[in-house]
Amino acid sequence: MAGQLSGRTIAFFAANEGVERVELTTPWERIRDAGATVGMISIEPGEIQMMNHLDKADTFPVDKEVVGAEPARYDGLVLPGGVANPISPA
């Protein structure tokens, strides 16, 4: 699979608390290993909290806020899954 995505840029989009660690990190590594440039887009800058089921896991750095992301710069989008969806305060 090495090199199959060479020259491509793939965006990952996740919000804080809710994304399952393995559903983010495994595709991230595989896509990167296939030669793509990958970047994390989120609602807020900083880091997102990954989860291991309902327990907090590692954090993951955000590369760009969604308001500043330009869709034309990306060749693909990954929406990693999670056991719990983040809830925005009202």
C-alpha positions as CSV (number, residue, x, y, z in Angstrom):
1,M,0.0,0.0,0.0
2,A,3.0,2.3,0.3
3,G,2.9,5.2,-2.1
4,Q,-0.7,4.6,-3.3
5,L,-1.8,7.9,-1.9
6,S,1.4,9.8,-2.6
7,G,0.7,13.5,-3.4
8,R,-2.8,13.3,-1.7
9,T,-3.9,15.3,1.3
10,I,-6.5,13.8,3.5
11,A,-8.4,15.6,6.3
12,F,-9.7,13.9,9.4
13,F,-12.5,15.7,11.2
14,A,-13.3,15.0,14.8
15,A,-14.7,16.9,17.8
16,N,-13.5,16.8,21.3
17,E,-14.5,13.8,23.4
18,G,-16.4,11.2,21.5
19,V,-14.0,9.9,18.9
20,E,-12.8,6.4,19.6
21,R,-8.9,6.3,19.7
22,V,-8.5,3.3,17.6
23,E,-11.0,4.6,15.0
24,L,-8.8,7.7,14.6
25,T,-5.3,6.4,15.0
26,T,-5.5,3.2,12.9
27,P,-6.9,4.9,9.7
28,W,-4.5,7.9,10.3
29,E,-1.5,5.6,10.3
30,R,-2.6,3.5,7.4
31,I,-3.4,6.5,5.2
32,R,-0.1,8.2,6.2
33,D,1.8,5.0,5.5
34,A,0.2,4.9,2.0
35,G,1.9,8.2,1.3
36,A,-0.7,10.8,2.0
37,T,-0.3,14.0,4.0
38,V,-2.9,13.9,6.8
39,G,-4.3,16.7,9.0
40,M,-6.7,16.9,11.9
41,I,-9.5,19.5,11.6
42,S,-11.8,20.2,14.5
43,I,-14.2,22.8,15.8
44,E,-11.7,24.3,18.2
45,P,-7.9,24.7,18.2
46,G,-5.6,22.7,20.6
47,E,-6.2,19.0,21.1
48,I,-9.1,16.6,21.0
49,Q,-9.7,14.1,23.7
50,M,-9.9,10.6,22.3
51,M,-11.9,7.9,24.0
52,N,-11.5,4.2,24.8
53,H,-15.1,3.3,24.9
54,L,-16.4,5.7,27.6
55,D,-13.0,6.2,29.2
56,K,-10.7,9.0,28.3
57,A,-7.7,8.0,26.3
58,D,-4.9,10.0,24.7
59,T,-5.2,13.5,23.3
60,F,-4.6,14.3,19.6
61,P,-3.4,17.6,18.2
62,V,-5.6,19.7,16.0
63,D,-3.9,21.1,12.9
64,K,-6.6,23.4,11.7
65,E,-10.0,24.8,12.8
66,V,-12.9,23.9,10.5
67,V,-13.6,27.6,9.9
68,G,-10.2,28.0,8.4
69,A,-10.1,24.8,6.4
70,E,-10.3,25.1,2.6
71,P,-12.1,22.1,1.1
72,A,-10.3,22.4,-2.2
73,R,-7.0,21.7,-0.5
74,Y,-8.0,18.2,0.4
75,D,-8.4,15.0,-1.7
76,G,-10.5,13.2,0.9
77,L,-12.2,13.3,4.3
78,V,-12.2,10.8,7.1
79,L,-14.9,10.9,9.8
80,P,-13.6,8.6,12.6
81,G,-16.3,6.9,14.6
82,G,-16.9,6.8,18.3
83,V,-18.9,5.2,21.0
84,A,-20.3,8.5,22.2
85,N,-21.0,11.7,20.2
86,P,-19.8,14.9,21.7
87,I,-22.6,17.2,23.0
88,S,-22.4,20.9,22.6
89,P,-23.4,23.1,25.5
90,A,-26.7,24.9,24.9
